[in-house]
Amino acid sequence: MNIKEAEILCQAGALNTPIVKRHESGAGWTVTLAGKHQLNPLLETARGQVRVFKRLDAAVGVLFGIGFGEIHVNR
């Protein structure tokens, strides 16, 4: 799911608390947005690739911008 889809689902209350975790390569952070939807739960780029944030604060900033008030971070 891309950011625009996440904003719409967040406003509709269809998303659970997002989970930010280390990317498999260890070179960044990915975001999982589970909830009541049939979309890919990983936050994606506009081209459909998994979005990998280089810094944790960048990922958290995007999630707060989407409209979330609480975020879980896993190592």
N, C-alpha and C positions, 0 to 999 in steps of 0.2 A: 504494500500500500504506500502511496506517496503522501506527501505532507498535506495536500489539499483534501484528500480522502480522509486522512486522520483528523483534520480540523472538523469536517462535517460529522464524522462519527463521534468525536468527543463532545460536540455540542448536542448531539442526540442522546448522549449518555450510553452509547453502545460499546465503549471501551473500558477495560479494566485498568488498574494502575500500571503504567508502562514499566518495563524492566530493561535496564541498561546493563550490558555485560561485555566482557572482553571478547574481541573477535578471535576466531580460531587461530589466526596467524599471530596474534598477540600484538599486532601493529595498530590497534585502534579499538573502537567501541561500536557495538551494534545495539539497536533498539527493537524490542519485541512489544507489539501492541495487540494483545489478546482481547477477546471480548465476543460480543454477539454479532459476528459478521462472517462472511465467507471469503474474505480477501486474505492474501498472504500476510501473516502477522508481523513480518519483518518490515521495518521502514525502508523504503526503496528510493532510488534516484528517479528522475523523470524518465530515464531510459530503461527502467525495470531492474537495475542491478541493486544488490543489497547496499544500503548506504552505510559506509564505515566512517565514523568520526575519528579524527586524529586525537582530539582532546575530549576528555570527559565533560568539561564545562561547556563545550560547544554542543554536545548532545543534550545536556540538561537545558541549555538555553533554548534550543529548538522545541523541546517538549513543553517548557513553560510558555513559549510563544503559541503553541498549538492550543493551550488552554488547560493543561494539567496542573494540579496543585500539589500532587504527591508523586514521587518517583522512587523506584527501588533500584539499587545498584548492586550487582553481583560481580565478584572478582573472577 
